[in-house]
Amino acid sequence: MFKNFTSKNLEFKSLVIILFVTLFVYLNHFDNPFFFDDYHTINENESIQSLNNWTSFFSNPNTFSSLPANRSYRPVVTLMNAIDYALANGLNSKYFHYHIFFWFLILIILLFGLIKHIYKKSLEKHQWIRITALFAVAWFALHTANAETINYICARSDSFSSLCVVASVLLYIYPFAKKWHLYLVPMIIGIWTKQTGVMVFPILLVYIILFENHSLITDFKTNTKQKIIQILKKIAPTAIITTFLFIFNQYYLTPEATVSTNYTVTRFEYISTQCYVIIHYLGNFILPINLSADPDITIIKPWYNLKILLGALIILGMLFLMIKTAFKKELRPISFGISWFFIALLPTSLNPLFQIANDHRMFFPFIGLFIAVPWGIVIILKEYIFIKKDKKYIIGGTAVLFVILISHGYGTFQRNKIWNSEESLWLDVTLKSPKNGRGQMNYGLTQMKKGEYDIALEYFNKAKKSIPNYHVLHINLGIVHGAKKDYSTAERYFKSAIHINSSSPAAEYYYGRYLSEQKKYNEAKIYLTKALAKSPNHILSKELLKHISNKTTTSEEKIKTNPDIESYLNLSLIYYKDKKYELVISTCKEVLKLDPYNALAYNNICSAHNQMKQWKLGAEACKKALEINPDYILAKNNLKWATNNIDNKKNNK
């Protein structure tokens, strides 16, 4: 029965089944919409709307995002977004999900090859190597925590860069690819996808030490210098290229406006808190019931807090296990997997980022755990199953493994549902991360879109307690107060958003949109122009500015084709809002040619003269309006305004 698992034919069929089961589990995620950073990298990013300028993605990092503070040098991500936009002929999230999922399936296949090779390096002739590798990759494919990365379109940078790392290590294994340095190609693509791709260097170094030059560990005292030189020769191409690309990308291609470091905390506070964050990640690996699209983990003080000390103790324990297992051949997959886990965590653990933790950061490190843990299980159970071959242990062990896979598959299916809409996702965040003000704000935003302004305002005010100076929250407070016709409060929040923020065009754009809705077109143009000065490829500002500019042109064109009274009057109101008072007068005179007894036209002429302080002419026009319609209150008020100013002039003389 178990000898059949050594069959390559069965191995192939089993891998195909894993791919189909993974597809089945993720079937309900392809319609999931854009979220979070997707808006500024995709929805509002004009750069991805054409593939004609695809080469600029590699030379101009501004094409990555419409927000200056979020621009990174990730040209491969921008290119993939542009390809998906072109295939979808617009913003259709399905095409983005199809593309991401395709590479996820490729990653599953490549990871199986890598895991099987590593296991063979440790126990070359063991009959359970293939089935253990199949279980490991099935667990990876169905693991609920990975759903965060696969559902979140912008997190394609994590999944695809991880694929590139796996592909690079796998290619290095094969003599032909190693000889011609083909493994460097996916490595470079991975670094251009996300900066964490540079971690292929230390991962490959660990692989060389554990599986190629392992005598450096087992017999350190003999020919140590020669062994180190051999290792350095092997790793030199990877080390040189990764170091060069990282420095060049970070210091020459990443815009100065990009803000990645969190200067509000010290590096020590951030790193010490990561001890607890690692506990959070490990907890989600074992039992992923606390997944959140936006965790509310904050800096933990002081450094001797029990959470930090417990995390440090677990880390030390894992590091001890990593070193201990490195000395024994059959245990080295455990050492390699733990090394991978910690190496992959380094970029987000050492550099203080604004988000202390993020669940899609687990994707890359977890690959190491999917290598180490299944092999550890095999080693522990070997005495009971592999040697004794007791059927009750075999059946029981197999049942447990299937329960693990089925549970994760179900969890992933349910997690996909959470990502199905903004309302369901942000409601989940408010429940899982109640201290996260941004989550409360985003849930309030979903209610505002439904017209539930009071509920939205309730959540915005909750969010204000934890993130009082977040410019996006002030924008949303401005929008909701504007919708509730509390215009003075709305103005105050829009202006405070502009004052708080310095790099994002969002505050100026939304204030410009608000002014446009109030028909204050000239003021709106000023703020939209400011938004585009910050971010020239902010498509929403471009479209609104074009729309406002076309309003007058559209009205003029309509008059040319259909010169009716209503069109002329509407055009005069547009001119009035734009403070083009001479044009108001000339347009209303055209109305009077069609209808000499139009009180509205006379009143508009009066208003225009009054604005230009031509009080006598204004009074004359309003008197004519009142002759036609004695009950015209607006004309009465304008006449009173004109006559009062005429009287004031006489009195001053």
LINWO-V465720 format. One record per helix or strand of 3 or more residues. SS is the DSSP state (A for helix, B for strand). FROM is the first residue (numbers start at 0). TO is the last residue. Records with the same first field share a line. If there is no record, write none. Layout:
SS=FROM-TO ; FROM-TO
This chain:
A=1-5 ; 7-24 ; 26-28 ; 37-42 ; 45-48 ; 55-58 ; 60-63 ; 67-69 ; 74-87 ; 92-121 ; 128-141 ; 143-150 ; 152-172 ; 174-178 ; 182-192 ; 194-211 ; 214-217 ; 223-252 ; 266-285 ; 305-325 ; 328-349 ; 358-386 ; 390-417 ; 421-431 ; 436-448 ; 452-465 ; 470-482 ; 486-499 ; 505-516 ; 520-533 ; 538-560 ; 564-576 ; 580-593 ; 598-610 ; 614-627 ; 632-651
